[in-house]
Amino acid sequence: MTRIESDKVIVNKTPVEIFNFLSNFNNFQKLMPEQVTNWQSTDDECSFTIAGMASLGMKITEKIPHSLIKVTRNGKAPFDFNLDCAIRDMSTQSEVQLAFDADLNPMLKMMAVKPLTNFLNLLVHKLNELP
C-alpha cells in the first residue's frame, strides 16, 4: 500500500463542527475543486470523477466521534484505497489531516502520487473557507 498524507492544517472550528461536516458526504462537494465532475452523494456514500485521473466511489465505514472518520472504496475505482480523516482537538480549533492508503502498482504510483497529494491538500485547506 502507498500512503499519501495531506498537510496538517489548523482549522478555526471545533472538532465537533469538523466531524459533523466531514461525516456527511453531501458536504464534501463544497470542498471539491472544479476538476471534480459527476458528483453524486448520500450521507455515507459518494462517487465522482477527477478530470484526467479516475472515477472514484467512497463509503464511510467507521466514525469515531470528533476524532476519526474512515472511508473506503465503494463500487467503481481503478484501485483499492482507504481514506482516514483525522481530527485533533485544539480547544476552539482543530488540527485536520487526511491520509490516503492506496494499492497502486509502480507505474500508477509514479503518475498518481503528486496529483493525489495536491488533491488531499486542497481538500484539507478548503476547510478553512467554510462559514
C-alpha positions in Angstrom: 0.0 0.0 0.0 1.1 3.5 -0.8 0.4 6.1 1.9 -0.2 9.7 0.9 -0.8 12.3 3.6 -2.1 15.8 3.4 -0.6 18.7 5.3 -1.7 19.0 8.9 -4.0 22.1 8.9 -5.3 24.1 11.8 -9.0 24.9 11.2 -10.8 27.6 13.2 -13.6 25.3 14.0 -14.2 22.9 16.9 -13.6 19.1 16.5 -17.4 18.7 16.8 -18.0 21.1 13.9 -15.4 19.5 11.7 -16.5 15.9 12.5 -20.1 16.8 11.8 -19.2 18.3 8.4 -16.9 15.5 7.3 -19.2 12.8 8.5 -21.7 13.6 5.7 -20.6 13.2 2.1 -23.2 15.7 1.0 -20.9 18.3 2.5 -17.8 17.1 0.7 -18.9 18.7 -2.6 -18.2 22.1 -1.0 -14.5 21.1 -0.8 -14.1 19.8 -4.3 -12.1 21.6 -7.0 -13.5 22.4 -10.4 -11.7 19.3 -11.8 -14.3 17.1 -10.0 -17.3 16.3 -12.0 -20.3 13.9 -11.9 -20.6 14.4 -8.1 -23.3 12.2 -6.5 -23.7 11.7 -2.8 -25.7 10.4 0.1 -24.8 10.9 3.8 -22.5 7.9 3.8 -21.5 7.3 0.1 -20.3 9.4 -2.9 -19.0 9.0 -6.4 -17.3 11.4 -8.7 -14.8 11.8 -11.5 -11.5 13.7 -11.3 -10.7 15.0 -14.7 -7.7 13.4 -16.2 -7.4 10.8 -13.4 -10.2 8.5 -12.5 -13.8 7.9 -11.3 -14.0 7.0 -7.6 -16.6 5.8 -5.3 -16.3 6.1 -1.5 -18.2 4.9 1.6 -17.9 5.9 5.2 -17.1 2.7 7.1 -16.4 4.0 10.6 -16.9 7.1 12.7 -15.1 7.8 16.0 -16.8 10.9 17.3 -14.9 14.1 16.9 -11.6 12.4 16.1 -11.6 10.0 13.1 -13.7 9.1 10.0 -12.7 6.1 8.0 -13.6 5.8 4.3 -13.1 3.0 1.9 -13.5 2.4 -1.8 -17.1 1.7 -2.9 -18.1 0.5 -6.3 -16.1 1.6 -9.3 -12.5 2.6 -8.8 -9.2 1.7 -10.6 -7.6 0.6 -7.3 -8.4 -0.3 -3.7 -8.0 2.5 -1.2 -8.8 3.8 2.3 -9.0 7.4 3.4 -8.7 8.4 7.1 -9.9 11.9 8.2 -8.1 12.6 11.5 -9.2 15.4 13.7 -7.2 16.5 16.7 -8.8 18.7 19.4 -7.1 22.0 20.0 -9.7 23.6 22.2 -11.6 26.1 19.9 -9.6 24.9 16.9 -8.9 21.6 15.2 -5.9 20.0 13.5 -7.1 18.0 10.5 -5.1 15.6 8.3 -6.2 13.3 5.5 -4.3 10.0 4.9 -4.9 8.1 1.7 -3.7 4.4 1.5 -3.9 3.0 -2.0 -3.0 -0.2 -3.7 -1.1 1.3 -6.6 1.2 -0.5 -9.0 4.6 1.1 -9.5 3.6 2.8 -12.8 0.4 4.2 -11.4 2.2 5.2 -8.2 4.7 7.4 -10.3 1.8 9.1 -12.1 -0.7 9.5 -9.2 1.2 10.4 -6.0 1.8 14.1 -6.8 -1.8 14.8 -8.1 -3.3 12.9 -5.2 -1.2 14.7 -2.7 -2.3 18.0 -4.2 -5.9 16.9 -4.2 -5.8 16.0 -0.5 -4.0 19.2 0.4 -6.7 21.2 -1.5 -9.5 19.5 0.4 -8.0 20.0 3.9 -7.0 23.6 3.2 -10.5 24.4 2.0 -11.9 23.5 5.4 -10.7 27.0 6.5 -13.0 28.6 3.9 -16.2 27.1 5.5 -18.6 29.6 7.0 
